[in-house]
Structures are given as structure tokens and as C-alpha cells.
């Protein structure tokens, strides 16, 4: 099994909070107003959520790899 992680490109992130609302266990908005992803491999259940957030991000700042 490949270990997958979620990433947020802070240069693209606009801090809309959609990812945090969809997947609060994976994403959070930091003090700078931008999102960050947890720094650990995703479980199978978290992977589906992270992929959904990746697809719905309005500025395509999220990647799962």
C-alpha cells in the first residue's frame, strides 16, 4: 500500500475554510488564515475525505499524493 498525505499550497490557498469544514481531522486554518494539512499518512477513511476536499477546493490548493 502506498502511503498518501494531503498537502496545501499556501501560495494558492485563500483561507476559505472549505477543506476544514469537510475534513476537520485532516485540515485546519492556522493563525495566518491559511489552511494546513496534518503531517501524517492518511487512513483509508481519511483518504476519501481528503480527495473530496482536493476536488472541491476553489483554487486547487490541495493535493493528495
C-alpha positions as CSV (number, residue, x, y, z in Angstrom):
1,X,0.0,0.0,0.0
2,X,1.2,3.5,-0.9
3,X,1.4,6.0,1.9
4,X,-0.6,9.1,0.9
5,X,-0.6,12.5,2.5
6,X,-2.6,15.7,2.0
7,X,-0.8,18.9,1.2
8,X,-1.9,22.6,1.0
9,X,-0.1,25.0,-1.3
10,X,-0.1,28.2,0.8
11,X,0.7,30.3,-2.2
12,X,-2.7,29.3,-3.7
13,X,-4.8,29.0,-0.5
14,X,-7.3,31.8,0.1
15,X,-8.3,30.5,3.5
16,X,-12.0,29.9,2.6
17,X,-12.2,27.1,5.2
18,X,-14.0,24.6,2.9
19,X,-11.4,21.9,3.5
20,X,-11.5,22.3,7.2
21,X,-15.3,22.1,7.2
22,X,-15.2,19.0,5.0
23,X,-12.3,17.2,6.8
24,X,-11.6,18.7,10.2
25,X,-9.4,15.7,11.1
26,X,-7.1,16.5,8.2
27,X,-7.2,20.2,7.5
28,X,-7.2,23.3,9.8
29,X,-7.0,27.0,9.3
30,X,-3.9,28.4,11.0
31,X,-3.3,31.8,12.7
32,X,-2.2,33.2,9.3
33,X,-5.7,32.5,8.0
34,X,-4.5,29.8,5.6
35,X,-5.1,26.0,5.6
36,X,-2.6,23.4,6.6
37,X,-2.9,19.6,6.4
38,X,-1.9,17.1,9.1
39,X,1.6,15.7,8.6
40,X,0.8,12.1,8.7
41,X,-0.2,9.4,6.2
42,X,-3.9,9.2,5.5
43,X,-6.1,6.3,6.6
44,X,-8.4,4.8,4.0
45,X,-11.4,6.6,5.5
46,X,-9.5,9.9,5.6
47,X,-8.3,9.4,2.0
48,X,-11.8,9.7,0.6
49,X,-12.4,12.9,2.6
50,X,-9.1,14.4,1.5
51,X,-9.8,13.6,-2.1
52,X,-13.2,15.2,-1.8
53,X,-11.6,18.4,-0.4
54,X,-9.0,18.3,-3.2
55,X,-11.8,18.2,-5.8
56,X,-13.8,20.9,-4.1
57,X,-11.0,23.4,-3.3
58,X,-12.0,26.5,-5.3
59,X,-8.3,27.5,-6.0
60,X,-6.9,23.9,-6.4
61,X,-4.5,24.4,-3.4
62,X,-4.9,20.9,-2.1
63,X,-3.1,17.9,-3.4
64,X,-3.1,14.3,-2.2
65,X,-0.1,12.2,-3.1
